[in-house]
Amino acid sequence: MKIRGVFKSCVFCAGLAVVLVLTFSSAADAAVRYNRIEKVMGFRFGNIMYAWNKIELDVVNITSDNKMFGATMIFLDRRGKPLARASLLPKKIAGMQAERYTAYLVEGSGEAAQRAASIIWDFGTR
């Protein structure tokens, strides 16, 4: 009888673990892996969401000054080969505030960008 109770507890815990993984896996895809985006002085990056032809992300100005931000995001695989490229039009971000950006893909797709191992910024091609 004790073994049956332990078995039921194990099955319940395993089922709960599966439900939790399925619940939070879609939310985990929408979150930025902070070590994946190249750092930019004075800015922090929030939620990133991939669509077929665009990418949305939050850019936070962590300084007290108003700053312009706009660039091209380059999504690289683990070997450094570009998978996709998305352009962000320049936008003024108030000090200590966040802006939601929509970056439109000029090369590749959102699916390819999501597989990237790292994201770097190109500020010369605004």
C-alpha positions in Angstrom: 0.0 0.0 0.0 2.8 2.4 0.8 4.4 1.9 -2.6 1.2 2.7 -4.4 1.0 6.0 -2.4 4.6 6.9 -3.4 3.9 6.0 -7.0 0.8 8.3 -7.1 2.9 11.1 -5.6 5.6 10.6 -8.2 3.0 10.6 -11.0 1.4 13.8 -9.6 4.8 15.6 -9.4 5.8 14.5 -12.9 2.4 15.7 -14.3 2.8 19.0 -12.4 6.3 19.5 -13.9 5.0 18.9 -17.4 2.2 21.4 -17.0 4.7 24.0 -15.6 7.1 23.5 -18.5 4.3 23.8 -21.1 2.9 26.9 -19.4 6.2 28.8 -19.1 7.9 27.6 -22.3 6.0 30.1 -24.6 6.7 32.9 -22.2 10.4 32.0 -22.1 10.6 32.3 -25.9 9.4 35.9 -25.7 12.0 37.0 -23.1 15.5 38.3 -24.0 18.4 36.2 -23.0 20.4 39.1 -21.8 23.8 37.5 -22.5 22.8 37.2 -26.1 22.5 40.9 -26.9 25.7 42.9 -27.2 25.7 45.6 -24.5 25.3 49.3 -25.4 26.4 52.0 -23.0 23.4 53.7 -21.3 20.8 51.2 -22.6 19.2 48.0 -21.4 17.0 45.7 -23.5 13.8 44.1 -22.4 11.2 41.7 -23.9 12.0 40.6 -27.4 9.3 39.0 -29.6 9.9 37.5 -33.0 7.4 37.6 -35.9 7.8 36.5 -39.5 8.8 39.9 -40.8 9.5 42.0 -37.7 10.9 41.9 -34.2 9.7 43.9 -31.2 11.8 44.8 -28.3 11.9 47.2 -25.4 14.9 49.6 -25.2 15.4 51.2 -21.8 17.4 54.4 -21.4 19.1 53.9 -18.0 20.6 57.4 -17.9 18.9 60.6 -16.9 19.6 62.2 -20.3 17.3 62.1 -23.4 19.1 59.9 -26.0 18.5 59.0 -29.6 18.6 55.3 -30.4 18.5 53.6 -33.8 20.6 50.9 -35.4 20.6 47.7 -37.3 20.5 44.4 -35.3 22.6 41.6 -36.8 21.7 38.1 -35.7 24.6 35.7 -35.7 24.9 32.0 -35.4 27.5 30.4 -33.1 30.2 30.6 -35.9 29.6 34.3 -36.4 27.7 33.9 -39.7 24.7 36.4 -40.1 21.3 34.8 -40.0 19.1 37.9 -40.2 19.3 41.7 -40.1 16.7 44.0 -38.8 16.6 47.9 -38.9 15.4 50.1 -36.1 14.5 53.7 -37.1 16.0 56.3 -34.7 13.7 57.3 -31.9 14.3 59.6 -28.9 14.1 57.9 -25.6 13.6 60.1 -22.5 15.8 59.6 -19.5 15.0 56.6 -17.3 12.2 55.6 -19.7 11.5 52.7 -22.1 10.4 52.6 -25.7 8.9 49.7 -27.6 10.7 49.3 -31.0 9.5 47.5 -34.0 12.5 46.4 -36.1 11.6 45.2 -39.6 13.7 42.4 -41.0 15.6 43.4 -44.2 17.4 40.0 -44.5 16.3 36.7 -43.2 13.2 35.9 -41.2 12.0 36.0 -37.6 12.4 32.3 -37.4 16.1 32.5 -38.4 16.7 35.4 -36.0 15.3 33.5 -33.1 17.9 30.8 -33.6 20.7 33.3 -33.3 23.5 32.7 -30.8 24.2 36.4 -30.5 22.9 39.8 -31.5 25.2 42.7 -32.4 24.5 46.3 -33.3 25.6 48.2 -36.4 25.2 51.9 -35.7 26.7 53.0 -39.0 23.8 52.0 -41.2 20.9 53.9 -39.7 
